[in-house]
Amino acid sequence: MFLQGSLFGTLTPGFDASFAECGRRQLDATTWVDVAPGWLSGSDRVFDELVERLPLRQRTGVRMYDQMVDEPRLSAWWGVEVGAPEPMPLLAEMRGVLAERYDETFDSIGFNLYRDGNDSVAWHGDRHRHVVTNPVIAIVSVGAPRPLRLRPRGGGASLSWMLGNGDLLVMGGACQHDWEHTVPKVRVTTGPRLSITFRSV
Ligand SMILES: O=C(O)CCC(=O)C(=O)O
């Protein structure tokens, strides 16, 4: 898989624990999104290392709307209960810093690889919302930028962020209840993207 390198992508990986560039956008009275562009430097190296190490596979027979489908992306998962360290020590540091800032445990990490523009995830709210009220989900994106869109559940204008190259986006408040998100298919991409998704389960 070929990743066209980004400007700061080959630096020694590290992230901004001060969140200096992180800005909050209030989507409605109870929903917010935090975005920190380029939060993780050396993101191309993180991409390469994770794609090499993770047991990425396609999930089959996943319910999407009323159909059972094979997910058009590859995924892997890590959780504290696995009893093994995170696939990269840097992920443990990220978890710690994010957990402190958002007062979450972030004890699980989902990885999603969008190999090309045909890989995607349809509009959805995280199922996790059925178990936890107002779950906070932090997404670090490495690799080539792809749009992540958000829209109010039940319709309405969507908002879009291009996420890749170490960007951080955190969904909070009622985002999983009252809004939906998607990574749509696109005709043109400059390469694959991997999302690193922190949740508290
Ligand atoms: O890949 C992303 O940025 C979003 C992932 C996502 O929405 C999910 O796995 O539920």
Ligand as a Chemical Component Dictionary entry (heavy atoms), coordinates in Angstrom:
data_LIG
# 
_chem_comp.id                   LIG 
_chem_comp.type                 NON-POLYMER 
_chem_comp.pdbx_formal_charge   0 
_chem_comp.three_letter_code    LIG 
# 
loop_
_chem_comp_atom.comp_id 
_chem_comp_atom.atom_id 
_chem_comp_atom.alt_atom_id 
_chem_comp_atom.type_symbol 
_chem_comp_atom.charge 
_chem_comp_atom.model_Cartn_x 
_chem_comp_atom.model_Cartn_y 
_chem_comp_atom.model_Cartn_z 
_chem_comp_atom.pdbx_ordinal 
LIG O1 O1 O 0 -12.840 6.365 10.377 1  
LIG C1 C1 C 0 -13.378 7.311 10.932 2  
LIG O2 O2 O 0 -12.881 8.426 10.995 3  
LIG C2 C2 C 0 -14.736 7.123 11.553 4  
LIG C3 C3 C 0 -14.924 5.744 12.079 5  
LIG C4 C4 C 0 -16.324 5.498 12.526 6  
LIG O3 O3 O 0 -17.189 6.297 12.400 7  
LIG C5 C5 C 0 -16.656 4.218 13.147 8  
LIG O4 O4 O 0 -15.892 3.258 13.028 9  
LIG O5 O5 O 0 -17.732 4.141 13.782 10 
# 
loop_
_chem_comp_bond.comp_id 
_chem_comp_bond.atom_id_1 
_chem_comp_bond.atom_id_2 
_chem_comp_bond.value_order 
_chem_comp_bond.pdbx_ordinal 
LIG O1 C1 DOUB 1 
LIG C1 O2 SING 2 
LIG C1 C2 SING 3 
LIG C2 C3 SING 4 
LIG C3 C4 SING 5 
LIG C4 O3 DOUB 6 
LIG C4 C5 SING 7 
LIG C5 O4 DOUB 8 
LIG C5 O5 SING 9 
# 
